[in-house]
Amino acid sequence: MPISATYLQERITATEGLIAAYEAASLAFANNGAMQTYKIDTGQTIQTVTRADLGSITRTIQSLYNQLSTLEARLNGASSLVKPAW
């Protein structure tokens, strides 16, 4: 069963929102050295993260970008690399 373009676009939009939320947390810690906690509101849940979670936040952002790339490739068609046969 193929995935509809509407569904993929909804997932892309949701993933972009998550990326923005996690990047906002990372930026808040970077801009305020005294800040120790930050609340990430994804629209469905509110997660409290601490400065100690920065590594996890960075990995989550990277994972979300990979997910976004995959979703966009599924929606718009993946690029292909063509090499000569010789």
Backbone bond lengths (Angstrom), bond angles and torsions (degrees), N, CA, C in turn:
res aa  C-N    CA-C-N  psi(-1)  N-CA   C-N-CA  omega(-1)  CA-C   N-CA-C  phi
1 M - - - 1.440 - - 1.528 108.28 -
2 P 1.314 116.83 120.65 1.473 120.03 -178.83 1.531 111.58 -71.53
3 I 1.315 114.13 151.98 1.461 120.54 177.60 1.530 107.64 -86.38
4 S 1.315 116.61 133.37 1.462 119.85 -177.10 1.530 111.02 -74.48
5 A 1.310 115.03 152.64 1.459 121.34 178.24 1.528 110.49 -63.34
6 T 1.312 117.00 -34.85 1.465 120.98 179.03 1.524 110.70 -63.30
7 Y 1.325 116.14 -45.05 1.463 120.42 178.93 1.528 110.47 -61.90
8 L 1.325 116.62 -46.32 1.460 120.14 179.96 1.524 111.15 -60.67
9 Q 1.321 117.31 -41.63 1.465 120.34 179.78 1.524 110.92 -65.27
10 E 1.330 116.92 -37.81 1.470 120.44 176.70 1.523 110.61 -62.98
11 R 1.332 117.46 -42.30 1.466 121.52 178.98 1.525 110.82 -66.78
12 I 1.329 117.14 -37.88 1.462 121.00 177.08 1.521 110.11 -61.94
13 T 1.312 116.64 -46.89 1.465 121.44 179.67 1.532 110.88 -61.53
14 A 1.329 116.88 -43.48 1.463 120.91 179.38 1.529 110.80 -64.45
15 T 1.322 116.61 -41.84 1.465 120.70 -179.92 1.520 110.87 -65.84
16 E 1.324 117.45 -40.17 1.462 120.97 176.90 1.528 110.85 -61.39
17 G 1.327 117.04 -37.96 1.456 121.03 177.26 1.523 112.11 -65.13
18 L 1.332 116.21 -40.11 1.461 120.17 177.55 1.526 111.34 -65.87
19 I 1.322 116.45 -41.20 1.462 120.32 177.67 1.525 109.72 -59.18
20 A 1.316 116.64 -46.13 1.468 120.70 179.92 1.521 111.16 -61.05
21 A 1.332 117.79 -40.85 1.464 121.54 -178.75 1.531 111.07 -65.86
22 Y 1.335 116.74 -45.08 1.463 119.59 -179.19 1.529 111.68 -70.86
23 E 1.336 116.93 -35.68 1.463 119.12 176.35 1.523 111.30 -66.91
24 A 1.322 117.12 -34.44 1.467 120.77 176.96 1.525 110.29 -63.36
25 A 1.327 117.09 -39.93 1.462 120.68 177.73 1.524 110.51 -63.61
26 S 1.314 116.10 -46.59 1.466 120.89 179.96 1.532 110.95 -61.06
27 L 1.316 116.25 -43.27 1.456 121.44 179.73 1.531 111.50 -66.57
28 A 1.323 117.32 -38.55 1.463 120.93 178.98 1.523 110.63 -61.77
29 F 1.333 116.95 -42.49 1.466 119.64 177.72 1.522 110.81 -66.63
30 A 1.329 117.02 -37.71 1.467 120.55 -179.16 1.525 111.68 -67.24
31 N 1.330 116.67 -35.74 1.462 120.70 -176.06 1.517 114.16 -85.53
32 N 1.322 117.42 -15.95 1.457 120.49 -177.35 1.527 108.65 -133.55
33 G 1.313 115.94 95.98 1.453 121.17 -177.54 1.518 114.37 -63.66
34 A 1.320 117.46 -20.55 1.464 121.17 -179.49 1.527 112.00 -86.49
35 M 1.329 117.60 -16.46 1.460 121.32 -177.29 1.528 109.66 -68.71
36 Q 1.316 116.51 131.90 1.466 121.07 -179.36 1.521 113.43 -112.61
37 T 1.345 117.52 -25.75 1.464 120.40 178.65 1.515 109.91 -133.44
38 Y 1.334 114.29 154.98 1.465 121.46 178.99 1.517 107.23 -147.46
39 K 1.316 116.22 142.14 1.468 120.39 178.33 1.527 108.98 -102.95
40 I 1.333 115.31 123.53 1.467 121.83 176.62 1.518 107.19 -97.63
41 D 1.329 116.35 116.35 1.462 122.53 179.43 1.519 108.10 -103.57
42 T 1.341 116.68 108.94 1.463 121.07 -178.78 1.523 112.68 -90.32
43 G 1.306 116.75 -0.71 1.453 120.12 -177.13 1.523 111.35 96.29
44 Q 1.325 116.60 -26.37 1.459 121.07 176.48 1.524 111.07 -110.11
45 T 1.321 115.91 -35.60 1.453 120.56 179.60 1.528 109.59 -136.91
46 I 1.311 114.90 161.18 1.459 121.45 172.89 1.528 106.44 -119.39
47 Q 1.320 115.06 120.88 1.461 120.98 -178.12 1.518 109.19 -114.03
48 T 1.314 116.75 130.34 1.464 121.18 176.54 1.521 107.88 -94.29
49 V 1.335 115.34 125.22 1.455 121.15 177.94 1.523 108.63 -119.16
50 T 1.317 115.47 156.54 1.458 120.61 179.21 1.517 109.59 -115.43
51 R 1.302 115.38 169.21 1.458 121.00 178.06 1.535 110.26 -57.43
52 A 1.317 117.14 -32.35 1.464 121.58 179.25 1.530 111.66 -66.08
53 D 1.321 117.66 -18.19 1.462 122.41 -179.48 1.530 113.09 -86.70
54 L 1.321 118.61 5.80 1.464 120.70 -175.21 1.526 112.73 -57.30
55 G 1.319 117.82 -38.96 1.464 120.77 177.73 1.519 111.24 -61.63
56 S 1.310 115.92 -43.66 1.457 121.27 178.71 1.528 111.00 -66.31
57 I 1.325 116.43 -39.26 1.463 120.82 178.30 1.532 109.89 -62.46
58 T 1.325 116.47 -43.78 1.464 120.72 179.64 1.524 110.81 -63.16
59 R 1.330 117.56 -43.74 1.472 120.78 178.19 1.528 111.04 -64.12
60 T 1.322 116.65 -37.88 1.466 120.38 178.02 1.516 110.84 -64.24
61 I 1.327 117.23 -42.68 1.469 121.13 178.13 1.522 109.98 -61.05
62 Q 1.329 117.37 -45.52 1.459 120.86 179.01 1.525 111.32 -61.52
63 S 1.325 116.58 -41.70 1.455 121.29 178.46 1.527 111.39 -63.93
64 L 1.327 115.85 -41.38 1.467 120.19 179.22 1.524 111.43 -65.18
65 Y 1.349 117.34 -38.97 1.462 119.90 176.11 1.533 111.16 -63.88
66 N 1.325 117.52 -38.65 1.462 120.40 176.69 1.524 110.85 -64.33
67 Q 1.322 115.78 -42.29 1.461 120.56 177.91 1.527 110.09 -62.35
68 L 1.334 116.47 -43.50 1.460 121.19 179.02 1.520 110.91 -60.59
69 S 1.322 116.33 -43.85 1.459 120.98 179.34 1.526 110.97 -60.76
70 T 1.325 116.55 -42.69 1.464 120.82 178.93 1.521 111.29 -64.36
71 L 1.328 116.61 -45.00 1.467 120.12 179.73 1.527 111.51 -62.59
72 E 1.342 116.53 -41.87 1.459 119.74 179.59 1.526 111.32 -66.86
73 A 1.321 117.18 -35.95 1.460 120.45 176.99 1.526 110.58 -65.68
74 R 1.314 116.70 -38.64 1.471 119.81 178.15 1.526 110.80 -67.47
75 L 1.323 116.55 -37.35 1.460 120.06 -178.71 1.528 111.92 -74.93
76 N 1.324 116.19 -46.05 1.466 120.55 -171.81 1.516 114.19 -100.52
77 G 1.303 117.14 -3.26 1.455 120.90 -176.47 1.516 109.70 91.97
78 A 1.285 116.21 135.42 1.465 121.35 -178.34 1.518 109.69 -80.42
79 S 1.313 114.93 148.93 1.455 118.84 175.20 1.524 107.95 -77.27
80 S 1.296 115.92 156.57 1.459 119.21 179.29 1.505 109.93 -129.80
81 L 1.304 115.74 151.05 1.453 122.57 -179.60 1.514 107.25 -107.76
82 V 1.317 116.52 123.20 1.449 121.28 -179.19 1.516 108.27 -109.82
83 K 1.344 115.75 126.48 1.464 120.41 179.62 1.527 108.27 -118.27
84 P 1.298 116.27 148.18 1.466 118.31 177.20 1.540 110.48 -66.04
85 A 1.304 115.88 155.10 1.461 121.78 -175.96 1.532 112.00 -79.48
86 W 1.309 119.28 -14.46 1.458 119.22 -176.96 1.474 114.40 -88.95
